[in-house]
Amino acid sequence: MYFTDRGLEELAERRGEEQVTLAWLAERLKEFVDEHPEFEVPVERVATWLARLDDDED
């Protein structure tokens, strides 16, 4: 297990039963980047990856 998996596991345990919209998630990610600008690039990469999940791979 990677160290970062702990945060993902905590998220699943604490909030795994909740339903959220992607708009809500985008707002939370924006807030996170505002508070932690050093993480802007990785957050943007995750957001782009999520946005393009259903795109056909060429």
Buried (B, 14 or more C-beta within 10 A) or exposed (E): EEEEEEEEEEEEEEEEEEEEEEEEEEEEBEEEBEEEEEEEEEBEEEBEEEEEEEEEEE
